[in-house]
C-alpha cells in the first residue's frame, strides 16, 4: 500500500537535492588569504622593479681552457679562497710524459751544442797555427784553405746546435705552460658559491650552461635591479631606494647606488609573475646594502622601490590644449 507513494517522495527528494547543489555551486568561492603580503612602496612616487642579489665582483663562472677529465677538486661550497688558489686540476698524465721527453730533448741539444763548441775551438786552433806559419813553404795554400773552411763549418754547426737548444727550450716552456693551464686557479679573493664537478667527470672547454664552479666576492652584496624601458625616463640616480625580501616584507634594507650599466638590454631575469612582460628591454642599476641589515643570499630575489621626483602638472591654454 506504501509503494505508490515511495516513487513521488524519492522524486521530490531528488529535486530538492538538485536545487540545493545548484544554489551551493552558484555561490562565489571564498578568496584564499595570501601566503605573504606583497611589499608596498614607502614613497609617494616611485619605480618598482625586481632585483636579484649578486656578489660585488659579480658571479664568476669558472670554466676550463681544455676539454679533459677532472682529476682533483680542491675546494667545496662555502670555502673562502685567495686569488691564485687551486680550484681543481685536470688530467695531466700525457702532459707529464711529454714534459719528460722535452727535457730529454733539451739535454741532448745542449750536449750537441757543447760538442759543436769544442769542435769550433779545435778548428780555430788549427787555423790559427796555420796562419801563424811565416814560411810559405812549410804549409800549402790548399791546407790553409781547408782549415779556413773547417773553421767556417764548425761555426755553422755551433749556430745550428744553439738553434736546436732554443727550439728545445721553447718546446719545454710550451709543455710547462700546458701543465700550468691544467691547474685551474681562483682569479680573485672570494667564496665558492657552487661546485658542479667531481673527480672523474669530463670538463668541457668553452661556455657551459651550468658553470663548472661559481665564485664571488661576498664582502659586499649588490642588488641588480631591472628598470623597464618605459620607466627609464623617470629613473633618478639620486633617489632613495629600498629593497624587500621576496616573501616577507618585514625584512628590508636601505640601498645605495653603486653604478648603472648604461646599456639597455633585453630582459633575461624572470620572476614568474603572470603579468610579467618578456618582450621588453631594461636598464640595469646595481645597488649595494649593508649585510647587517638582513640575512640574504646570492641569487635571492628582492622587491625594489626607487623614489622618483614629483612631476609638476602641465598647464593648459584657455582652449584646453597643453602649453
matplotlib code that plots the C-alpha trace (Angstrom):
import matplotlib.pyplot as plt

x = [0.0, 3.0, 4.8, 2.7, 3.8, 7.5, 8.4, 6.9, 8.7, 12.0, 11.4, 10.7, 13.8, 16.0, 14.6, 15.3, 18.9, 19.5, 18.2, 20.5, 23.5, 22.7, 22.4, 25.6, 27.5, 26.4, 27.9, 31.4, 34.3, 36.0, 39.2, 42.2, 44.3, 47.8, 50.6, 52.7, 51.5, 53.3, 55.6, 54.3, 56.3, 57.3, 57.4, 54.6, 56.1, 58.3, 59.6, 59.1, 61.5, 62.6, 66.1, 68.5, 71.3, 74.8, 78.3, 80.2, 82.6, 79.5, 79.1, 82.2, 81.5, 84.8, 85.4, 88.1, 90.5, 90.8, 88.3, 89.6, 88.8, 88.8, 91.4, 91.1, 88.7, 90.4, 87.5, 84.0, 81.0, 81.5, 85.3, 86.9, 89.9, 92.6, 93.5, 95.7, 94.4, 93.9, 90.3, 90.6, 93.0, 92.6, 94.1, 97.8, 99.3, 100.0, 101.5, 103.7, 105.0, 105.7, 107.5, 110.0, 110.5, 111.1, 113.6, 115.5, 115.4, 116.8, 119.6, 120.6, 120.5, 122.7, 125.2, 125.3, 125.9, 128.8, 130.3, 129.9, 131.6, 134.6, 134.8, 134.8, 137.6, 139.7, 139.1, 140.1, 143.3, 144.4, 143.5, 145.5, 148.5, 148.4, 148.0, 150.9, 153.4, 155.5, 157.3, 155.0, 156.9, 156.0, 152.3, 150.5, 147.8, 145.4, 145.9, 145.3, 142.0, 140.9, 141.5, 139.6, 136.7, 136.8, 136.6, 133.5, 131.8, 132.4, 130.9, 127.8, 127.4, 127.6, 125.0, 122.7, 123.2, 122.4, 119.2, 118.2, 118.8, 116.4, 113.9, 114.1, 113.7, 110.6, 109.1, 109.8, 108.3, 105.2, 104.6, 105.1, 102.6, 100.1, 100.7, 100.0, 96.8, 95.6, 95.6, 92.5, 93.1, 90.9, 91.1, 90.1, 89.7, 86.2, 84.0, 82.9, 79.2, 78.7, 80.7, 79.3, 82.1, 83.6, 86.8, 86.4, 83.8, 84.5, 85.0, 84.2, 86.0, 84.1, 80.9, 78.7, 75.0, 75.9, 79.2, 81.8, 82.4, 80.8, 82.9, 82.2, 83.4, 80.8, 82.5, 79.7, 76.5, 74.8, 71.2, 70.8, 67.6, 65.8, 64.2, 61.6, 62.4, 59.1, 60.2, 63.8, 63.0, 61.7, 64.7, 66.7, 70.2, 69.9, 66.6, 66.2, 65.8, 64.5, 64.6, 62.3, 63.0, 60.6, 58.1, 58.5, 58.0, 59.2, 62.8, 64.1, 67.3, 68.2, 70.0, 72.9, 73.5, 76.8, 76.7, 74.4, 75.2, 74.5, 73.4, 69.7, 69.5, 66.7, 65.1, 66.6, 65.7, 62.2, 60.2, 57.4, 54.6, 51.7, 51.6, 55.3, 56.4, 59.3, 59.4, 60.8, 64.2, 65.6, 68.2, 70.2, 71.1, 73.2, 72.7, 74.7, 73.3, 74.7, 74.6, 74.0, 70.5, 69.2, 70.4, 70.4, 72.0, 73.3, 70.6, 67.7, 65.0, 64.0, 61.3, 62.9, 61.3, 63.1, 61.9, 61.2, 60.7, 57.2, 56.3, 54.6, 51.2, 51.5, 49.4, 46.7, 45.8, 42.4, 41.2, 42.1, 45.3, 48.5, 51.3]
y = [0.0, 2.3, 1.6, 4.0, 6.9, 5.9, 7.0, 10.5, 11.0, 10.0, 12.3, 15.2, 14.4, 14.3, 17.6, 19.3, 17.8, 19.1, 22.6, 22.6, 21.7, 24.4, 27.0, 26.0, 25.8, 29.3, 30.9, 32.6, 30.7, 32.4, 34.1, 32.4, 34.7, 35.4, 33.4, 36.5, 40.1, 41.8, 44.7, 48.2, 51.2, 53.7, 56.5, 58.6, 58.4, 55.5, 52.9, 49.3, 46.7, 43.1, 42.7, 39.7, 39.6, 39.0, 39.3, 42.6, 41.0, 39.6, 35.9, 34.5, 31.2, 29.3, 27.3, 25.0, 26.1, 22.5, 19.6, 17.0, 14.8, 16.3, 14.6, 16.6, 19.1, 21.2, 23.3, 22.8, 25.1, 27.9, 27.9, 31.3, 31.4, 33.8, 34.8, 32.1, 29.3, 26.0, 25.2, 22.0, 20.1, 18.5, 15.1, 15.9, 12.4, 12.9, 16.4, 15.0, 12.3, 14.9, 17.1, 14.3, 13.9, 17.6, 17.7, 14.9, 16.7, 19.8, 17.8, 16.3, 19.7, 21.2, 18.3, 18.7, 22.4, 21.7, 19.2, 21.9, 24.5, 22.2, 21.4, 25.1, 25.7, 22.9, 24.2, 27.7, 26.5, 24.6, 27.6, 29.9, 27.6, 27.6, 31.4, 31.8, 30.0, 32.7, 30.4, 29.7, 26.6, 25.0, 24.7, 24.6, 27.0, 24.1, 23.2, 26.8, 26.8, 23.5, 24.9, 28.1, 26.1, 23.8, 26.8, 28.2, 24.8, 24.5, 27.9, 27.0, 23.7, 25.6, 28.1, 25.2, 23.4, 26.6, 27.0, 23.4, 24.4, 27.3, 25.1, 22.5, 25.2, 26.6, 23.1, 22.6, 26.0, 25.1, 21.9, 23.7, 26.3, 23.4, 21.9, 25.3, 25.7, 22.3, 23.7, 26.0, 28.8, 31.4, 34.8, 36.8, 36.7, 35.3, 32.5, 29.3, 29.5, 26.4, 23.3, 21.4, 19.0, 15.9, 13.9, 11.7, 13.9, 15.5, 19.2, 20.7, 23.7, 26.9, 28.3, 25.9, 26.4, 25.2, 26.6, 24.1, 26.3, 29.6, 32.1, 35.5, 38.2, 38.4, 41.1, 43.3, 42.3, 44.0, 44.0, 44.1, 45.9, 45.7, 49.0, 48.7, 50.8, 52.6, 53.9, 54.8, 58.4, 58.6, 57.0, 59.3, 58.2, 60.4, 58.9, 56.8, 53.1, 50.3, 46.5, 44.0, 40.3, 38.4, 36.5, 38.6, 42.4, 42.7, 42.3, 45.3, 47.2, 50.7, 50.7, 52.8, 53.2, 51.6, 52.1, 51.9, 49.9, 52.4, 49.8, 48.8, 45.0, 42.5, 41.3, 38.0, 37.8, 36.5, 36.5, 34.1, 36.6, 36.0, 39.7, 39.9, 41.0, 39.2, 41.3, 44.4, 45.9, 47.0, 49.3, 47.6, 49.5, 48.0, 48.9, 47.9, 47.4, 46.7, 42.9, 43.6, 44.9, 41.5, 38.0, 37.5, 35.1, 35.4, 34.6, 35.6, 37.9, 41.2, 43.7, 47.1, 50.5, 53.6, 57.1, 59.4, 63.2, 64.5, 65.8, 69.2, 69.3, 70.7, 74.0, 74.2, 77.0, 78.7, 76.5, 73.3, 72.4, 72.0, 74.5]
z = [0.0, 0.6, -2.7, -4.8, -2.5, -2.5, -6.0, -5.7, -2.4, -4.0, -6.9, -4.7, -2.6, -5.7, -7.0, -3.6, -3.6, -7.1, -6.2, -3.2, -5.3, -7.9, -5.1, -3.4, -6.7, -7.8, -4.7, -5.2, -3.7, -0.8, -1.7, -0.1, 2.1, 0.6, 2.0, 2.2, 1.8, -1.0, -0.2, -0.6, -1.7, 1.1, -1.4, -2.9, -6.4, -7.3, -9.8, -8.9, -10.1, -9.4, -8.1, -7.8, -5.3, -6.7, -5.4, -5.6, -8.2, -10.0, -10.1, -11.8, -13.7, -13.7, -16.9, -18.4, -21.1, -22.3, -22.6, -20.2, -17.3, -13.8, -11.7, -8.5, -6.9, -4.2, -2.8, -1.6, -1.3, 1.2, 1.2, 1.3, -1.0, -2.1, -5.6, -7.2, -5.0, -6.8, -7.5, -9.4, -11.6, -15.0, -16.1, -16.9, -17.5, -21.2, -20.5, -17.7, -20.1, -22.8, -20.3, -19.6, -23.4, -23.9, -21.0, -22.7, -26.0, -24.3, -22.6, -26.0, -27.7, -25.0, -25.3, -29.1, -28.7, -26.3, -28.9, -31.6, -29.4, -28.7, -32.5, -33.2, -30.7, -32.3, -35.8, -34.7, -33.0, -36.2, -38.3, -36.0, -36.2, -40.0, -40.2, -37.7, -40.0, -41.7, -44.1, -47.1, -47.9, -44.6, -45.4, -48.7, -49.8, -50.1, -46.5, -45.4, -47.4, -45.8, -42.3, -43.0, -44.4, -41.4, -39.1, -41.0, -40.9, -37.2, -36.6, -38.7, -36.7, -33.4, -34.6, -35.7, -32.3, -30.5, -32.6, -31.6, -27.9, -28.3, -30.0, -27.2, -24.6, -26.4, -26.5, -22.8, -22.0, -24.0, -22.1, -18.8, -19.9, -20.7, -17.3, -15.7, -17.7, -16.4, -12.9, -12.6, -10.1, -8.5, -10.3, -7.2, -3.5, -2.8, -1.7, -3.5, -4.3, -6.4, -7.3, -10.2, -11.0, -9.3, -9.9, -12.9, -14.6, -18.0, -18.1, -21.5, -22.7, -23.6, -22.3, -20.3, -19.4, -15.9, -14.7, -13.5, -10.5, -9.3, -7.4, -6.0, -3.6, -0.8, 1.2, -0.3, -1.9, -4.8, -6.0, -9.8, -10.5, -13.8, -14.7, -17.5, -20.6, -20.2, -16.7, -17.6, -18.2, -14.6, -13.0, -10.7, -9.7, -6.6, -5.5, -2.4, -2.8, -0.6, -1.1, 0.5, 0.6, -1.6, 0.5, 3.7, 3.6, 7.2, 6.1, 4.2, 3.6, 2.5, -0.8, -2.1, -5.8, -6.8, -10.5, -13.6, -16.6, -19.4, -21.9, -22.2, -22.7, -23.3, -20.1, -19.0, -15.3, -15.0, -11.7, -12.9, -12.5, -14.8, -15.8, -16.5, -20.0, -21.6, -24.8, -23.2, -22.6, -19.2, -17.8, -15.0, -11.9, -9.2, -5.6, -2.5, 1.0, 4.5, 5.1, 8.8, 7.9, 6.8, 6.0, 2.3, -0.2, -3.7, -6.3, -4.0, -5.4, -3.9, -4.5, -5.1, -5.0, -6.2, -5.4, -8.3, -8.4, -8.3, -11.7, -11.9, -13.8, -17.3, -17.5, -20.2, -22.6, -22.5, -25.3, -23.3, -25.2, -23.3, -23.5]

ax = plt.figure().add_subplot(projection="3d")
ax.plot(x, y, z, "-o")
ax.set_aspect("equal")
plt.show()
